[in-house]
Amino acid sequence: MKEKSMSDLFKKIIRIERFGEFNEDLLEKILGVLIESYERLGPPATYSVNLKVFGRSEEGGFFACHDASGGTPTISIFMDKVSTLHLNVVLGGVRRQVAHSIIHGTPEFYRVKLPSELRRVTDEHGFPQEFAAKIIYGTSMAVKEYMVTRFLMEGGFIEDQIAYSKYVLEPTAEEIISWEAVKDKVMDRIIYLTMTVRDISCAIPLTQDSRFGDEIKALIERKMEHLPLNYKLKIKKIISGVFPSFTEDTFKNIDLLTNAIVKEIIYEELAFQKETSQQL
């Protein structure tokens, strides 16, 4: 009876597209997580979701992602990457895409306007539109990732989100190499710091968990270990001062975080650049 119920729900809300070959048993586990998540958390925003399953992926990128810019929430899973990861990390990441499809599953969440402070600093200093686009991408993703973790915690999903956050917070050699490449260029440095906030954001609600909070805090510290102390302090100030004030309004949250990035990072970096004549 339970299998019939899952099958009925699957047919109603999930439209699957297959690209290439992959492990069918692993796909069945992923589908089980999708169904369980929708049953516990509610349906996707448009009451349907596209599931695209790829046997192979391009280099870079993530093992699972969500997009609703085309009108219907679409979850993409890349099975070659999935097969290399611990199952709890995979389940945590897939569950996050479900949550995105529920709370961010309509096109307006992918067409975010520039908040006034970011528009002002961009105009004042003649920054290219690409710079502003990267900042708003980083801040909007940070907000969405934070809200998804909070939503999943409220739904009782903790353990696989801990596993996922540990995976995301694991420092990589590429991050350190990238920092060395951008640290002497103001605009690139600002973008890097914004993306660091984005990378940490999914783990921030978990710092409040009574069992795992201290461990997550230590992992966040480790994630920033390669950064100079002043930048660590800037990021910590944003995390402690802005994220706790987030509401259920995604767009207001994006404004809050973007304005904090402008104040605490962009303007201070511009002042430093003026003093030292560093290149933009």
C-alpha positions as CSV (number, residue, x, y, z in Angstrom):
1,M,0.0,0.0,0.0
2,K,2.8,2.4,0.9
3,E,4.5,1.7,-2.5
4,K,1.3,2.3,-4.4
5,S,0.9,5.6,-2.5
6,M,4.4,6.7,-3.4
7,S,3.9,5.7,-7.0
8,D,0.7,7.7,-7.2
9,L,2.3,10.8,-5.7
10,F,5.4,10.3,-8.0
11,K,3.1,10.3,-11.1
12,K,1.3,13.4,-9.9
13,I,4.2,15.8,-9.1
14,I,7.5,14.5,-10.6
15,R,8.2,14.5,-14.3
16,I,11.5,12.6,-14.9
17,E,13.8,13.0,-17.8
18,R,16.8,10.7,-18.3
19,F,20.1,11.6,-20.1
20,G,22.6,8.8,-20.4
21,E,23.1,5.7,-18.3
22,F,23.4,5.4,-14.5
23,N,22.8,3.2,-11.5
24,E,19.0,2.6,-11.3
25,D,19.2,1.5,-7.6
26,L,20.8,4.8,-6.6
27,L,18.1,6.6,-8.6
28,E,15.4,4.7,-6.7
29,K,16.9,5.9,-3.4
30,I,16.9,9.5,-4.6
31,L,13.3,9.2,-5.7
32,G,12.4,7.9,-2.3
33,V,14.0,10.9,-0.7
34,L,12.1,13.2,-3.1
35,I,8.8,11.6,-2.2
36,E,9.4,11.5,1.5
37,S,10.5,15.1,1.5
38,Y,7.4,16.3,-0.4
39,E,5.1,14.3,1.8
40,R,6.6,15.9,4.9
41,L,7.3,19.4,3.7
42,G,4.6,20.0,1.2
43,P,4.3,20.1,-2.6
44,P,6.6,22.2,-4.9
45,A,5.5,25.8,-5.6
46,T,3.8,24.9,-8.9
47,Y,2.5,21.5,-7.7
48,S,4.8,19.8,-10.2
49,V,8.6,19.4,-10.6
50,N,10.9,18.4,-13.4
51,L,13.6,15.9,-12.4
52,K,16.5,15.7,-14.9
53,V,18.9,12.8,-14.3
54,F,22.2,12.9,-16.1
55,G,24.6,10.0,-16.3
56,R,27.6,12.4,-16.8
57,S,28.2,16.0,-15.9
58,E,30.6,18.6,-17.1
59,E,33.7,19.5,-15.0
60,G,33.0,21.7,-12.0
61,G,29.5,22.4,-10.8
62,F,27.6,20.6,-8.1
63,F,26.1,17.1,-7.9
64,A,22.5,18.5,-7.6
65,C,20.9,21.8,-8.4
66,H,17.6,23.6,-8.7
67,D,16.3,26.2,-11.1
68,A,12.8,27.7,-11.7
69,S,13.6,30.5,-14.1
70,G,11.7,28.7,-16.8
71,G,8.5,28.6,-14.9
72,T,8.5,25.1,-13.4
73,P,10.9,24.0,-10.6
74,T,13.6,21.8,-12.1
75,I,15.9,19.6,-10.1
76,S,19.0,18.2,-11.9
77,I,21.0,15.3,-10.6
78,F,24.4,14.3,-11.9
79,M,24.9,10.7,-11.2
80,D,28.6,10.4,-11.9
81,K,29.2,12.9,-9.1
82,V,26.6,11.4,-6.8
83,S,28.3,8.0,-7.1
84,T,31.5,9.3,-5.5
85,L,29.9,10.8,-2.4
86,H,28.7,9.4,0.9
87,L,25.0,8.6,0.7
88,N,24.0,11.0,3.5
89,V,25.7,13.9,1.7
90,V,23.7,13.0,-1.4
91,L,20.4,12.7,0.4
92,G,21.1,16.0,2.2
93,G,21.8,17.7,-1.1
94,V,18.8,16.2,-2.9
95,R,16.5,17.2,0.0
96,R,17.8,20.8,-0.3
97,Q,16.7,20.9,-4.0
98,V,13.2,19.7,-2.9
99,A,13.1,22.5,-0.3
100,H,14.2,25.1,-3.0
101,S,11.4,23.8,-5.2
102,I,8.9,24.5,-2.4
103,I,10.0,27.9,-1.1
104,H,11.9,29.2,-4.2
105,G,10.2,27.4,-7.0
106,T,8.9,30.2,-9.1
107,P,10.7,32.5,-11.6
108,E,10.8,35.7,-9.6
109,F,13.3,34.1,-7.2
110,Y,15.7,33.9,-10.2
111,R,15.2,37.5,-11.4
112,V,16.4,39.5,-8.4
113,K,16.7,43.3,-8.8
114,L,19.8,45.1,-7.6
115,P,19.2,46.5,-4.1
116,S,19.5,50.2,-3.9
117,E,22.9,50.3,-2.0
118,L,24.5,48.0,-4.5
119,R,23.1,50.0,-7.4
120,R,24.4,53.2,-5.8
121,V,28.0,51.9,-5.2
122,T,28.1,50.4,-8.7
123,D,27.1,53.7,-10.3
124,E,29.3,55.9,-8.1
125,H,32.5,53.9,-8.9
126,G,31.7,52.8,-12.4
127,F,31.8,49.1,-11.7
128,P,30.9,46.9,-14.6
129,Q,27.5,45.3,-14.5
130,E,29.2,41.9,-14.4
131,F,30.6,42.8,-10.9
132,A,27.1,43.8,-9.6
133,A,25.6,40.6,-11.1
134,K,28.2,38.4,-9.3
135,I,27.5,40.2,-6.0
136,I,23.7,39.8,-6.2
137,Y,24.1,36.2,-7.3
138,G,26.3,35.5,-4.3
139,T,24.0,37.3,-1.8
140,S,20.8,35.8,-3.2
141,M,22.2,32.3,-3.1
142,A,23.4,32.8,0.4
143,V,19.9,33.9,1.5
144,K,18.3,31.0,-0.3
145,E,20.7,28.4,1.1
146,Y,20.2,29.7,4.6
147,M,16.5,29.7,4.3
148,V,16.5,26.1,2.9
149,T,18.5,24.8,5.9
150,R,16.2,26.6,8.3
151,F,13.2,25.2,6.5
152,L,14.5,21.7,6.6
153,M,15.5,21.9,10.3
154,E,11.9,23.0,11.1
155,G,10.8,19.9,9.1
156,G,12.9,17.7,11.3
157,F,15.7,17.0,8.9
158,I,19.0,17.4,10.7
159,E,21.4,14.6,10.3
160,D,21.7,14.7,6.5
161,Q,21.9,18.5,6.6
162,I,24.8,18.1,9.0
163,A,26.5,15.7,6.5
164,Y,25.9,18.0,3.6
165,S,27.2,21.1,5.5
166,K,30.4,19.2,6.5
167,Y,30.9,18.4,2.8
168,V,30.4,22.0,1.7
169,L,32.6,23.4,4.5
170,E,35.5,21.1,3.7
171,P,38.3,23.4,2.6
172,T,39.7,22.8,-0.9
173,A,43.1,23.5,-2.5
174,E,41.3,25.4,-5.2
175,E,39.9,27.9,-2.7
176,I,43.3,28.7,-1.4
177,I,44.8,29.0,-4.9
178,S,41.9,31.2,-5.9
179,W,42.4,33.5,-2.9
180,E,46.1,33.9,-3.9
181,A,45.0,34.9,-7.4
182,V,42.5,37.5,-6.3
183,K,43.8,39.0,-3.1
184,D,45.6,41.9,-4.7
185,K,42.6,43.0,-6.9
186,V,39.8,44.9,-5.2
187,M,36.8,43.8,-7.2
188,D,37.9,40.1,-7.4
189,R,38.6,40.1,-3.7
190,I,35.2,41.5,-2.9
191,I,33.5,38.8,-5.1
192,Y,35.6,36.1,-3.4
193,L,34.6,37.3,0.1
194,T,30.9,37.4,-1.0
195,M,31.1,33.9,-2.3
196,T,32.7,32.8,1.0
197,V,29.6,34.1,2.8
198,R,27.5,32.1,0.3
199,D,29.4,28.9,0.9
200,I,29.1,29.2,4.7
201,S,25.4,30.3,4.7
202,C,23.9,26.8,4.4
203,A,25.6,25.8,7.7
204,I,24.7,28.9,9.8
205,P,21.3,27.7,11.1
206,L,23.0,24.4,12.2
207,T,25.2,26.3,14.6
208,Q,22.1,26.6,16.8
209,D,21.7,22.8,17.1
210,S,22.4,21.6,20.6
211,R,24.1,18.4,19.4
212,F,26.1,19.6,16.4
213,G,26.4,23.4,16.8
214,D,29.9,23.6,18.2
215,E,31.2,21.2,15.6
216,I,29.7,23.3,12.8
217,K,31.1,26.5,14.2
218,A,34.6,24.9,14.3
219,L,34.2,23.8,10.6
220,I,33.1,27.4,9.6
221,E,36.3,28.7,11.3
222,R,38.3,26.1,9.4
223,K,36.7,27.1,6.1
224,M,38.0,30.6,6.6
225,E,41.4,29.6,7.9
226,H,43.3,30.8,4.8
227,L,41.9,34.3,5.0
228,P,43.6,37.2,6.8
229,L,42.2,37.9,10.3
230,N,40.5,41.2,9.2
231,Y,38.4,39.4,6.5
232,K,37.5,36.6,8.9
233,L,36.2,39.3,11.3
234,K,34.2,41.0,8.5
235,I,32.5,37.8,7.6
236,K,31.8,36.9,11.2
237,K,30.3,40.3,11.7
238,I,27.9,39.8,8.8
239,I,27.0,36.3,9.9
240,S,26.2,37.4,13.5
241,G,24.6,40.7,12.7
242,V,22.5,40.0,9.6
243,F,21.4,36.4,9.3
244,P,19.6,36.2,12.7
245,S,17.3,39.1,11.5
246,F,16.1,37.2,8.4
247,T,12.4,36.7,8.1
248,E,10.4,34.5,5.7
249,D,10.6,37.2,3.0
250,T,13.4,36.2,0.7
251,F,13.7,39.5,-1.1
252,K,13.9,41.6,2.1
253,N,16.6,39.2,3.3
254,I,18.5,39.7,0.1
255,D,18.4,43.4,0.5
256,L,19.6,43.1,4.1
257,L,22.5,40.9,3.2
258,T,23.5,42.9,0.1
259,N,23.5,46.1,2.0
260,A,25.7,44.6,4.7
261,I,28.1,43.4,2.0
262,V,28.2,46.9,0.6
263,K,28.8,48.5,4.0
264,E,31.1,46.0,5.6
265,I,33.1,44.8,2.6
266,I,32.7,46.9,-0.6
267,Y,33.0,50.4,0.9
268,E,35.8,49.4,3.3
269,E,37.7,47.7,0.4
270,L,37.3,50.8,-1.7
271,A,38.7,53.0,1.1
272,F,41.7,50.6,1.4
273,Q,42.2,50.7,-2.3
274,K,42.3,54.5,-2.2
275,E,44.9,54.5,0.5
276,T,47.1,51.9,-1.2
277,S,46.4,52.5,-4.9
278,Q,45.6,48.8,-5.4
279,Q,44.1,48.0,-8.8
280,L,40.4,47.5,-9.0
